[in-house]
Amino acid sequence: ASVDEGMMLSDIHGDSAYRANLVKVMAKRAVAAAG
């Protein structure tokens, strides 16, 4: 799956590239935890 970095918000806590990567990482973890 791909995440469009341009659709992510940027603020002082993280830029759009960080948030786009975080979505991928969390999705992988959710799938792994589901079994």
C-alpha positions as CSV (number, residue, x, y, z in Angstrom):
1,A,0.0,0.0,0.0
2,S,1.1,3.5,-0.6
3,V,0.4,6.7,1.3
4,D,0.3,10.1,-0.5
5,E,2.6,12.3,1.6
6,G,0.8,15.3,0.3
7,M,-2.4,14.2,2.0
8,M,-0.7,14.2,5.5
9,L,-0.7,17.2,7.8
10,S,2.6,18.7,9.1
11,D,3.0,20.4,12.4
12,I,5.6,20.9,15.1
13,H,5.2,17.2,16.2
14,G,6.0,15.7,12.8
15,D,6.2,16.5,9.1
16,S,4.1,14.9,6.4
17,A,6.9,12.4,5.4
18,Y,7.1,11.2,9.0
19,R,3.3,10.8,9.3
20,A,3.1,8.9,5.9
21,N,5.8,6.5,7.1
22,L,4.0,6.1,10.4
23,V,0.8,5.0,8.7
24,K,2.7,2.3,6.9
25,V,4.5,1.1,10.0
26,M,1.3,1.0,12.1
27,A,-0.6,-0.8,9.4
28,K,2.1,-3.5,9.3
29,R,2.0,-3.9,13.0
30,A,-1.8,-4.1,13.1
31,V,-1.7,-6.9,10.4
32,A,1.0,-8.7,12.3
33,A,-0.9,-8.5,15.6
34,A,-4.1,-9.7,14.0
35,G,-2.3,-12.9,13.2
